[in-house]
Amino acid sequence: MIYIDPPYNTGKDGFAYNDDRKFTPEQLSALAGIDLDEATRILDFTVKGSSSHSAWLTFIYPRLYIARELLREDGVIFISIDENELNQLKTICDEIFGEANFIENIVWNKRIPKNDKGIGNIHEYILAYAKTNEISKEFLMRKDGIDDVYQFIEKLKKEKVPLDRAEQQLKKFYSSNGYDRGITLYNGLNEDYRPWGKINMSWPNADSFGPTYEVLHPLTNNPVKIPDRGWRWKEETFNEIAKRIDGKYTDIKKLHDGSTICGGIWFACTENTQPSSVKFLDEVEEFLLRSIISTKSDGGVEVENLFGGKGYFSYPKPTSLIKILFGSVNSKANDIYLDFFAGSGTTAHGILELNMEDGKNRNFICVQLDEKTDKKKQAYKEGYESIFDITKDRIIKAGEKLKKENPDYDGDLGFKIFETVN
């Protein structure tokens, strides 16, 4: 898998790009598996040296050709970009990877506006392409903030907070942290403090009707209200889920508020409320990767925390974004993740965290030009003579921080450095 965050050609990011990697047609032909005429056409696409769309395309075009060759047949590439080059990038990616291999244009809500005038821009884009159509069609993401929820509930459990009060505190926790419905729906706690939620059992299709049959309340023995369009399931399925045999419920648990759970069905205190099916949060920790994703963390703050309050980079990507993208792909043992615009080292940091969280053994290759830092800037004055020096130190500091916070972790937090020689 490949993730890149190339220069955006904003007019403010220093792009009249001094492309020190000048491919010859022969080199590009060999690397990208194209004929010499095609390689020459790409390299002659336009004149280099200006901050125009054409110069940016000339810069990125051969790199994407080579990137495609580096991908495994089931490989995926994610490319961060903003509105300045989005349309141009989509056009050349369609040519290089094929329109049929376009996966999605993901909108990333970064929640941190740039210093804009007029309208605060709080989003960027991530183009996703597959090398071939052999990849899985499902990209899954873990619900944002779910681990914080589990930690909060574990704290309530250790403190033996009564369930009614614990549920109230959980709802306040959801509200104060801005969780979406994919988590806030699960605001009940069973006797083991396992969060659960109520799922509507009505027939979901507005153009048809579901089955209708009598369901008796487990305590009053009176029929409950049948949904207007019928039940979601046939009666045999309901009986199986509710653990109802010969009309009798065989597994009844009374909750602190007087309601009951029979098998996997929740009933209110009386028959006047329609019952719901029960789903636990730990059964639905993932969902399909959305075309709009949001992150709460700030990449700049992450870097500052590692470097004693010093940022060094403008708007670096947060590790949470990297983890969402990489975590959405069904990785295999020892998969390699490539980032050839390493910059602040977010990709490497994100891989280290993700491996620690799910126990997988992803490997990363991060490439950074030996780009010199501005001698007038704080980074240079503190000994970082190149961007690579900062990248390297960030990965080291990230590994040290993770080991300090997780002393029992025995996974690999190290890396090797290889330098090209002209």
Contacts in CASP RR format, 6 or more apart in sequence:
PFRMAT RR
TARGET T0000
AUTHOR 0000-0000-0000
METHOD contacts of the structure
MODEL  1
MIYIDPPYNTGKDGFAYNDDRKFTPEQLSALAGIDLDEATRILDFTVKGS
SSHSAWLTFIYPRLYIARELLREDGVIFISIDENELNQLKTICDEIFGEA
NFIENIVWNKRIPKNDKGIGNIHEYILAYAKTNEISKEFLMRKDGIDDVY
QFIEKLKKEKVPLDRAEQQLKKFYSSNGYDRGITLYNGLNEDYRPWGKIN
MSWPNADSFGPTYEVLHPLTNNPVKIPDRGWRWKEETFNEIAKRIDGKYT
DIKKLHDGSTICGGIWFACTENTQPSSVKFLDEVEEFLLRSIISTKSDGG
VEVENLFGGKGYFSYPKPTSLIKILFGSVNSKANDIYLDFFAGSGTTAHG
ILELNMEDGKNRNFICVQLDEKTDKKKQAYKEGYESIFDITKDRIIKAGE
KLKKENPDYDGDLGFKIFETVN
1 71 0 8 1.000
1 75 0 8 1.000
1 76 0 8 1.000
1 77 0 8 1.000
1 78 0 8 1.000
1 326 0 8 1.000
1 329 0 8 1.000
1 331 0 8 1.000
1 335 0 8 1.000
1 336 0 8 1.000
1 337 0 8 1.000
1 338 0 8 1.000
2 67 0 8 1.000
2 70 0 8 1.000
2 71 0 8 1.000
2 76 0 8 1.000
2 77 0 8 1.000
2 78 0 8 1.000
2 337 0 8 1.000
2 338 0 8 1.000
2 339 0 8 1.000
2 340 0 8 1.000
3 77 0 8 1.000
3 78 0 8 1.000
3 79 0 8 1.000
3 80 0 8 1.000
3 322 0 8 1.000
3 325 0 8 1.000
3 326 0 8 1.000
3 337 0 8 1.000
3 338 0 8 1.000
3 339 0 8 1.000
3 347 0 8 1.000
4 67 0 8 1.000
4 77 0 8 1.000
4 78 0 8 1.000
4 79 0 8 1.000
4 80 0 8 1.000
4 339 0 8 1.000
4 340 0 8 1.000
4 341 0 8 1.000
5 80 0 8 1.000
5 317 0 8 1.000
5 339 0 8 1.000
5 341 0 8 1.000
5 343 0 8 1.000
5 346 0 8 1.000
6 60 0 8 1.000
6 63 0 8 1.000
6 79 0 8 1.000
6 80 0 8 1.000
6 81 0 8 1.000
6 341 0 8 1.000
7 13 0 8 1.000
7 14 0 8 1.000
7 15 0 8 1.000
7 17 0 8 1.000
7 56 0 8 1.000
7 59 0 8 1.000
7 341 0 8 1.000
8 15 0 8 1.000
8 81 0 8 1.000
8 82 0 8 1.000
8 84 0 8 1.000
8 85 0 8 1.000
9 15 0 8 1.000
9 51 0 8 1.000
9 53 0 8 1.000
9 56 0 8 1.000
9 84 0 8 1.000
9 85 0 8 1.000
10 82 0 8 1.000
10 84 0 8 1.000
11 51 0 8 1.000
11 84 0 8 1.000
14 51 0 8 1.000
15 51 0 8 1.000
15 55 0 8 1.000
15 56 0 8 1.000
15 59 0 8 1.000
16 49 0 8 1.000
16 50 0 8 1.000
16 51 0 8 1.000
16 55 0 8 1.000
17 49 0 8 1.000
17 55 0 8 1.000
17 56 0 8 1.000
17 59 0 8 1.000
19 48 0 8 1.000
19 59 0 8 1.000
20 369 0 8 1.000
21 369 0 8 1.000
23 31 0 8 1.000
23 39 0 8 1.000
23 43 0 8 1.000
23 62 0 8 1.000
25 36 0 8 1.000
25 39 0 8 1.000
25 40 0 8 1.000
25 43 0 8 1.000
26 36 0 8 1.000
26 39 0 8 1.000
28 34 0 8 1.000
28 39 0 8 1.000
28 42 0 8 1.000
28 43 0 8 1.000
28 62 0 8 1.000
28 65 0 8 1.000
28 66 0 8 1.000
29 35 0 8 1.000
29 36 0 8 1.000
29 38 0 8 1.000
29 39 0 8 1.000
31 65 0 8 1.000
31 66 0 8 1.000
31 69 0 8 1.000
32 39 0 8 1.000
32 62 0 8 1.000
32 65 0 8 1.000
32 66 0 8 1.000
32 68 0 8 1.000
32 69 0 8 1.000
33 69 0 8 1.000
34 42 0 8 1.000
34 65 0 8 1.000
42 58 0 8 1.000
42 61 0 8 1.000
42 62 0 8 1.000
42 65 0 8 1.000
43 58 0 8 1.000
43 62 0 8 1.000
45 54 0 8 1.000
45 57 0 8 1.000
45 58 0 8 1.000
45 61 0 8 1.000
46 52 0 8 1.000
46 54 0 8 1.000
46 55 0 8 1.000
46 57 0 8 1.000
46 58 0 8 1.000
47 54 0 8 1.000
47 55 0 8 1.000
48 55 0 8 1.000
48 58 0 8 1.000
48 59 0 8 1.000
49 55 0 8 1.000
53 85 0 8 1.000
53 88 0 8 1.000
56 85 0 8 1.000
56 88 0 8 1.000
57 85 0 8 1.000
57 88 0 8 1.000
57 92 0 8 1.000
60 89 0 8 1.000
60 92 0 8 1.000
61 92 0 8 1.000
61 96 0 8 1.000
63 340 0 8 1.000
64 92 0 8 1.000
64 93 0 8 1.000
64 96 0 8 1.000
64 97 0 8 1.000
65 96 0 8 1.000
67 77 0 8 1.000
67 338 0 8 1.000
67 340 0 8 1.000
68 77 0 8 1.000
68 96 0 8 1.000
68 97 0 8 1.000
68 131 0 8 1.000
70 338 0 8 1.000
71 77 0 8 1.000
71 131 0 8 1.000
72 131 0 8 1.000
73 131 0 8 1.000
73 132 0 8 1.000
73 134 0 8 1.000
74 130 0 8 1.000
74 131 0 8 1.000
74 132 0 8 1.000
74 134 0 8 1.000
74 135 0 8 1.000
74 136 0 8 1.000
75 130 0 8 1.000
75 131 0 8 1.000
75 132 0 8 1.000
75 135 0 8 1.000
76 103 0 8 1.000
76 128 0 8 1.000
76 129 0 8 1.000
76 130 0 8 1.000
76 131 0 8 1.000
76 135 0 8 1.000
76 329 0 8 1.000
77 97 0 8 1.000
77 128 0 8 1.000
77 129 0 8 1.000
77 131 0 8 1.000
78 106 0 8 1.000
78 126 0 8 1.000
78 127 0 8 1.000
78 128 0 8 1.000
78 325 0 8 1.000
79 89 0 8 1.000
79 93 0 8 1.000
79 126 0 8 1.000
79 127 0 8 1.000
79 128 0 8 1.000
79 129 0 8 1.000
80 108 0 8 1.000
80 124 0 8 1.000
80 125 0 8 1.000
80 126 0 8 1.000
80 317 0 8 1.000
81 89 0 8 1.000
81 124 0 8 1.000
81 125 0 8 1.000
81 126 0 8 1.000
81 127 0 8 1.000
82 124 0 8 1.000
82 125 0 8 1.000
83 121 0 8 1.000
83 125 0 8 1.000
86 105 0 8 1.000
86 125 0 8 1.000
86 127 0 8 1.000
89 127 0 8 1.000
90 105 0 8 1.000
90 127 0 8 1.000
93 102 0 8 1.000
93 127 0 8 1.000
93 129 0 8 1.000
94 102 0 8 1.000
97 129 0 8 1.000
97 130 0 8 1.000
97 131 0 8 1.000
98 129 0 8 1.000
100 133 0 8 1.000
101 129 0 8 1.000
101 130 0 8 1.000
101 131 0 8 1.000
101 132 0 8 1.000
101 133 0 8 1.000
102 127 0 8 1.000
102 128 0 8 1.000
102 129 0 8 1.000
103 128 0 8 1.000
103 129 0 8 1.000
103 130 0 8 1.000
103 139 0 8 1.000
104 128 0 8 1.000
104 289 0 8 1.000
104 291 0 8 1.000
105 125 0 8 1.000
105 126 0 8 1.000
105 127 0 8 1.000
105 128 0 8 1.000
105 291 0 8 1.000
106 125 0 8 1.000
106 126 0 8 1.000
106 127 0 8 1.000
106 128 0 8 1.000
106 289 0 8 1.000
106 290 0 8 1.000
106 291 0 8 1.000
106 292 0 8 1.000
106 293 0 8 1.000
107 123 0 8 1.000
107 124 0 8 1.000
107 125 0 8 1.000
107 126 0 8 1.000
107 291 0 8 1.000
107 292 0 8 1.000
107 293 0 8 1.000
108 123 0 8 1.000
108 124 0 8 1.000
108 125 0 8 1.000
108 126 0 8 1.000
108 293 0 8 1.000
108 294 0 8 1.000
108 295 0 8 1.000
108 321 0 8 1.000
109 122 0 8 1.000
109 123 0 8 1.000
109 292 0 8 1.000
109 293 0 8 1.000
109 294 0 8 1.000
109 295 0 8 1.000
110 122 0 8 1.000
110 123 0 8 1.000
110 124 0 8 1.000
110 295 0 8 1.000
110 318 0 8 1.000
111 122 0 8 1.000
111 294 0 8 1.000
111 295 0 8 1.000
111 296 0 8 1.000
112 122 0 8 1.000
112 298 0 8 1.000
112 315 0 8 1.000
113 120 0 8 1.000
113 121 0 8 1.000
113 122 0 8 1.000
114 120 0 8 1.000
114 121 0 8 1.000
114 315 0 8 1.000
126 325 0 8 1.000
136 330 0 8 1.000
138 288 0 8 1.000
139 288 0 8 1.000
139 289 0 8 1.000
139 328 0 8 1.000
139 329 0 8 1.000
140 286 0 8 1.000
140 287 0 8 1.000
140 288 0 8 1.000
140 289 0 8 1.000
140 327 0 8 1.000
140 328 0 8 1.000
140 330 0 8 1.000
141 286 0 8 1.000
141 287 0 8 1.000
141 288 0 8 1.000
141 289 0 8 1.000
141 290 0 8 1.000
141 293 0 8 1.000
141 324 0 8 1.000
141 327 0 8 1.000
141 328 0 8 1.000
142 285 0 8 1.000
142 286 0 8 1.000
142 324 0 8 1.000
142 327 0 8 1.000
143 182 0 8 1.000
143 183 0 8 1.000
143 284 0 8 1.000
143 285 0 8 1.000
143 286 0 8 1.000
143 287 0 8 1.000
144 180 0 8 1.000
144 294 0 8 1.000
144 295 0 8 1.000
144 296 0 8 1.000
144 320 0 8 1.000
144 324 0 8 1.000
145 177 0 8 1.000
145 179 0 8 1.000
145 183 0 8 1.000
145 296 0 8 1.000
146 183 0 8 1.000
146 281 0 8 1.000
146 285 0 8 1.000
147 357 0 8 1.000
148 177 0 8 1.000
149 173 0 8 1.000
149 174 0 8 1.000
149 179 0 8 1.000
149 183 0 8 1.000
149 195 0 8 1.000
149 281 0 8 1.000
152 170 0 8 1.000
152 173 0 8 1.000
153 166 0 8 1.000
153 170 0 8 1.000
153 189 0 8 1.000
153 193 0 8 1.000
153 195 0 8 1.000
154 193 0 8 1.000
156 166 0 8 1.000
156 169 0 8 1.000
156 170 0 8 1.000
156 189 0 8 1.000
156 193 0 8 1.000
157 166 0 8 1.000
157 193 0 8 1.000
161 169 0 8 1.000
162 256 0 8 1.000
163 189 0 8 1.000
163 191 0 8 1.000
163 193 0 8 1.000
163 255 0 8 1.000
163 256 0 8 1.000
164 256 0 8 1.000
164 257 0 8 1.000
166 189 0 8 1.000
166 193 0 8 1.000
167 187 0 8 1.000
167 188 0 8 1.000
167 189 0 8 1.000
170 187 0 8 1.000
170 188 0 8 1.000
170 189 0 8 1.000
170 195 0 8 1.000
171 184 0 8 1.000
171 187 0 8 1.000
174 183 0 8 1.000
174 184 0 8 1.000
174 187 0 8 1.000
175 184 0 8 1.000
182 284 0 8 1.000
182 287 0 8 1.000
183 281 0 8 1.000
185 197 0 8 1.000
185 198 0 8 1.000
186 195 0 8 1.000
186 196 0 8 1.000
186 197 0 8 1.000
186 279 0 8 1.000
186 280 0 8 1.000
186 281 0 8 1.000
187 195 0 8 1.000
187 197 0 8 1.000
188 195 0 8 1.000
188 196 0 8 1.000
188 197 0 8 1.000
189 195 0 8 1.000
189 196 0 8 1.000
190 196 0 8 1.000
190 253 0 8 1.000
190 261 0 8 1.000
191 253 0 8 1.000
194 280 0 8 1.000
194 281 0 8 1.000
194 282 0 8 1.000
195 280 0 8 1.000
195 281 0 8 1.000
195 282 0 8 1.000
196 278 0 8 1.000
196 279 0 8 1.000
196 280 0 8 1.000
196 281 0 8 1.000
197 276 0 8 1.000
197 278 0 8 1.000
197 279 0 8 1.000
197 280 0 8 1.000
197 281 0 8 1.000
198 266 0 8 1.000
198 276 0 8 1.000
198 277 0 8 1.000
198 278 0 8 1.000
199 276 0 8 1.000
199 277 0 8 1.000
199 278 0 8 1.000
199 279 0 8 1.000
200 232 0 8 1.000
200 276 0 8 1.000
201 227 0 8 1.000
201 231 0 8 1.000
201 232 0 8 1.000
201 233 0 8 1.000
201 265 0 8 1.000
201 274 0 8 1.000
201 275 0 8 1.000
201 276 0 8 1.000
201 277 0 8 1.000
202 227 0 8 1.000
202 228 0 8 1.000
202 229 0 8 1.000
202 230 0 8 1.000
202 231 0 8 1.000
202 232 0 8 1.000
202 274 0 8 1.000
203 209 0 8 1.000
203 210 0 8 1.000
203 227 0 8 1.000
203 229 0 8 1.000
203 230 0 8 1.000
203 231 0 8 1.000
203 232 0 8 1.000
204 232 0 8 1.000
205 229 0 8 1.000
206 229 0 8 1.000
208 229 0 8 1.000
209 229 0 8 1.000
209 230 0 8 1.000
210 229 0 8 1.000
210 230 0 8 1.000
210 231 0 8 1.000
210 232 0 8 1.000
211 230 0 8 1.000
211 231 0 8 1.000
211 233 0 8 1.000
211 234 0 8 1.000
211 235 0 8 1.000
212 226 0 8 1.000
212 230 0 8 1.000
212 231 0 8 1.000
213 226 0 8 1.000
213 231 0 8 1.000
213 235 0 8 1.000
213 238 0 8 1.000
214 223 0 8 1.000
214 226 0 8 1.000
215 223 0 8 1.000
215 224 0 8 1.000
215 226 0 8 1.000
215 231 0 8 1.000
215 238 0 8 1.000
215 275 0 8 1.000
216 222 0 8 1.000
216 223 0 8 1.000
216 224 0 8 1.000
216 247 0 8 1.000
216 271 0 8 1.000
217 223 0 8 1.000
217 224 0 8 1.000
217 267 0 8 1.000
217 270 0 8 1.000
217 271 0 8 1.000
218 249 0 8 1.000
218 252 0 8 1.000
218 260 0 8 1.000
218 262 0 8 1.000
218 267 0 8 1.000
219 260 0 8 1.000
219 267 0 8 1.000
219 269 0 8 1.000
220 270 0 8 1.000
220 271 0 8 1.000
222 271 0 8 1.000
223 271 0 8 1.000
224 267 0 8 1.000
224 271 0 8 1.000
224 273 0 8 1.000
224 274 0 8 1.000
224 275 0 8 1.000
225 271 0 8 1.000
225 272 0 8 1.000
225 273 0 8 1.000
225 274 0 8 1.000
227 274 0 8 1.000
231 238 0 8 1.000
232 277 0 8 1.000
233 241 0 8 1.000
238 244 0 8 1.000
238 265 0 8 1.000
239 245 0 8 1.000
239 247 0 8 1.000
241 263 0 8 1.000
241 264 0 8 1.000
241 265 0 8 1.000
241 277 0 8 1.000
242 249 0 8 1.000
242 262 0 8 1.000
242 263 0 8 1.000
242 264 0 8 1.000
242 265 0 8 1.000
243 249 0 8 1.000
243 250 0 8 1.000
243 251 0 8 1.000
243 262 0 8 1.000
243 263 0 8 1.000
243 264 0 8 1.000
244 250 0 8 1.000
244 262 0 8 1.000
249 262 0 8 1.000
249 263 0 8 1.000
251 262 0 8 1.000
251 263 0 8 1.000
252 260 0 8 1.000
252 261 0 8 1.000
252 262 0 8 1.000
253 260 0 8 1.000
253 261 0 8 1.000
253 262 0 8 1.000
253 263 0 8 1.000
254 260 0 8 1.000
255 261 0 8 1.000
257 269 0 8 1.000
258 269 0 8 1.000
259 266 0 8 1.000
259 267 0 8 1.000
259 268 0 8 1.000
259 269 0 8 1.000
260 266 0 8 1.000
260 267 0 8 1.000
261 267 0 8 1.000
261 278 0 8 1.000
263 278 0 8 1.000
264 277 0 8 1.000
264 278 0 8 1.000
265 275 0 8 1.000
265 276 0 8 1.000
265 277 0 8 1.000
265 278 0 8 1.000
266 275 0 8 1.000
266 276 0 8 1.000
266 277 0 8 1.000
266 278 0 8 1.000
267 273 0 8 1.000
267 275 0 8 1.000
268 275 0 8 1.000
289 324 0 8 1.000
289 328 0 8 1.000
293 321 0 8 1.000
293 324 0 8 1.000
295 318 0 8 1.000
295 320 0 8 1.000
295 321 0 8 1.000
295 324 0 8 1.000
296 320 0 8 1.000
297 318 0 8 1.000
297 319 0 8 1.000
297 320 0 8 1.000
298 318 0 8 1.000
299 315 0 8 1.000
299 316 0 8 1.000
299 317 0 8 1.000
299 318 0 8 1.000
299 319 0 8 1.000
299 344 0 8 1.000
299 346 0 8 1.000
300 311 0 8 1.000
300 313 0 8 1.000
300 315 0 8 1.000
300 316 0 8 1.000
300 318 0 8 1.000
302 316 0 8 1.000
302 318 0 8 1.000
302 319 0 8 1.000
302 346 0 8 1.000
302 349 0 8 1.000
303 311 0 8 1.000
303 312 0 8 1.000
303 313 0 8 1.000
303 316 0 8 1.000
303 344 0 8 1.000
303 394 0 8 1.000
304 310 0 8 1.000
304 311 0 8 1.000
306 394 0 8 1.000
306 397 0 8 1.000
306 398 0 8 1.000
306 401 0 8 1.000
307 393 0 8 1.000
307 394 0 8 1.000
307 397 0 8 1.000
310 378 0 8 1.000
310 379 0 8 1.000
310 382 0 8 1.000
312 344 0 8 1.000
312 377 0 8 1.000
312 378 0 8 1.000
312 379 0 8 1.000
312 384 0 8 1.000
312 390 0 8 1.000
313 343 0 8 1.000
313 344 0 8 1.000
313 390 0 8 1.000
316 343 0 8 1.000
316 344 0 8 1.000
316 345 0 8 1.000
316 346 0 8 1.000
317 344 0 8 1.000
317 346 0 8 1.000
318 346 0 8 1.000
319 346 0 8 1.000
319 349 0 8 1.000
319 350 0 8 1.000
319 353 0 8 1.000
321 346 0 8 1.000
322 346 0 8 1.000
322 347 0 8 1.000
322 349 0 8 1.000
322 350 0 8 1.000
322 351 0 8 1.000
322 354 0 8 1.000
323 350 0 8 1.000
323 353 0 8 1.000
323 354 0 8 1.000
323 357 0 8 1.000
326 337 0 8 1.000
326 350 0 8 1.000
326 351 0 8 1.000
326 354 0 8 1.000
326 362 0 8 1.000
327 354 0 8 1.000
327 358 0 8 1.000
331 360 0 8 1.000
331 362 0 8 1.000
333 360 0 8 1.000
333 361 0 8 1.000
334 361 0 8 1.000
334 362 0 8 1.000
334 363 0 8 1.000
335 362 0 8 1.000
335 363 0 8 1.000
336 362 0 8 1.000
336 363 0 8 1.000
336 364 0 8 1.000
336 365 0 8 1.000
337 347 0 8 1.000
337 351 0 8 1.000
337 362 0 8 1.000
337 363 0 8 1.000
337 364 0 8 1.000
337 365 0 8 1.000
338 364 0 8 1.000
338 365 0 8 1.000
338 366 0 8 1.000
338 367 0 8 1.000
339 345 0 8 1.000
339 347 0 8 1.000
339 348 0 8 1.000
339 364 0 8 1.000
339 365 0 8 1.000
339 366 0 8 1.000
339 367 0 8 1.000
340 366 0 8 1.000
340 367 0 8 1.000
341 367 0 8 1.000
341 368 0 8 1.000
342 348 0 8 1.000
342 366 0 8 1.000
342 367 0 8 1.000
342 368 0 8 1.000
342 388 0 8 1.000
342 391 0 8 1.000
343 368 0 8 1.000
343 387 0 8 1.000
343 390 0 8 1.000
343 391 0 8 1.000
344 390 0 8 1.000
344 391 0 8 1.000
344 394 0 8 1.000
345 366 0 8 1.000
345 391 0 8 1.000
345 394 0 8 1.000
345 395 0 8 1.000
347 364 0 8 1.000
347 366 0 8 1.000
348 364 0 8 1.000
348 366 0 8 1.000
348 391 0 8 1.000
348 394 0 8 1.000
348 395 0 8 1.000
348 398 0 8 1.000
348 415 0 8 1.000
349 394 0 8 1.000
349 395 0 8 1.000
349 398 0 8 1.000
350 398 0 8 1.000
351 362 0 8 1.000
351 363 0 8 1.000
351 364 0 8 1.000
352 395 0 8 1.000
352 398 0 8 1.000
352 399 0 8 1.000
352 402 0 8 1.000
352 413 0 8 1.000
353 398 0 8 1.000
353 402 0 8 1.000
354 360 0 8 1.000
354 362 0 8 1.000
355 361 0 8 1.000
355 362 0 8 1.000
355 411 0 8 1.000
355 412 0 8 1.000
356 402 0 8 1.000
356 406 0 8 1.000
356 409 0 8 1.000
356 411 0 8 1.000
361 411 0 8 1.000
361 412 0 8 1.000
364 415 0 8 1.000
366 391 0 8 1.000
366 395 0 8 1.000
368 387 0 8 1.000
368 388 0 8 1.000
368 391 0 8 1.000
369 387 0 8 1.000
369 388 0 8 1.000
370 386 0 8 1.000
370 387 0 8 1.000
370 388 0 8 1.000
371 386 0 8 1.000
371 387 0 8 1.000
371 388 0 8 1.000
372 385 0 8 1.000
372 386 0 8 1.000
372 387 0 8 1.000
373 379 0 8 1.000
373 380 0 8 1.000
373 384 0 8 1.000
373 385 0 8 1.000
373 386 0 8 1.000
373 387 0 8 1.000
373 389 0 8 1.000
373 390 0 8 1.000
374 380 0 8 1.000
379 390 0 8 1.000
383 389 0 8 1.000
384 390 0 8 1.000
384 393 0 8 1.000
392 417 0 8 1.000
395 414 0 8 1.000
395 415 0 8 1.000
399 413 0 8 1.000
399 414 0 8 1.000
402 409 0 8 1.000
402 413 0 8 1.000
403 409 0 8 1.000
403 413 0 8 1.000
END
